[in-house]
Amino acid sequence: MPKLKSHSGAKKRFFKTASGKFKHARAGRRHLLAPSSGEDRQYMRTKNTLNKTEGKIIARYLPYA
């Protein structure tokens, strides 16, 4: 059976934790950050974990993760 290709967009956005969940950075951190409050910016710094259903989808995109 041939090797499976990973989805190149998913490779850049998601990474697997030791427990098998997928983490990703939050959206909205590129520009126009001045009007947002410090609390909003602090919240966007934290990583987010995908739920079980979304994790199954990303696992298909990243077969060797």
N, C-alpha and C positions, 0 to 999 in steps of 0.2 A: 504494500500500500504506500502511495507517495506521501511525502511530508505535507502537512497542512500549512497554509499561509496564515499568519496573524493579520488582523485588520490594522492597517498602519495608523488610522486615526485613533483607534482604541488603545494602541500601544502607548501613544503620547498622553493619554488622558487618565488611564486607570492603572492601578497597581494592586496586587493581591497582598493581603495581610497574612500573618502567620496562622490565623484562625480560618482562612479561606474566604474571607469577605473581600470585596473590592472597595477601594477608597478613591476619591477624586477631589480635586480642588473646586471650590465654589465659583460660580459664574459672577461676572460683574466687577472684575478686578483690573480691567485694562485701562480705562480712561474715565473721565468725568467723576473723579472720586472726591473732589473738593466739596460739593454740596452735601455729601453724605456725612452722617455723624460719626464720631469716633467709635461709638458702639457698633454701628453698621460695619465699619471697616474692620473692627476687631472680630466680628462674627464671620466676615468673609475670609479672614486669615485661616480659620479652622478648616480641617479636612472633613469631608462628609462620606458616610458609608452608604453603599447601595443596599436596598432591601433584598430579600431572598429571590424574588421574582426577577428583578432587574439584574441581579448577579448571575442568574442562569443565562440570560441573554448575552452578557459581556463574556461569560466563560466560553461561549461558542465562538466569539470573536478572537479570543486569546487562548488557543488550545494548549499552549505550553507554559502558561503563566503559573 
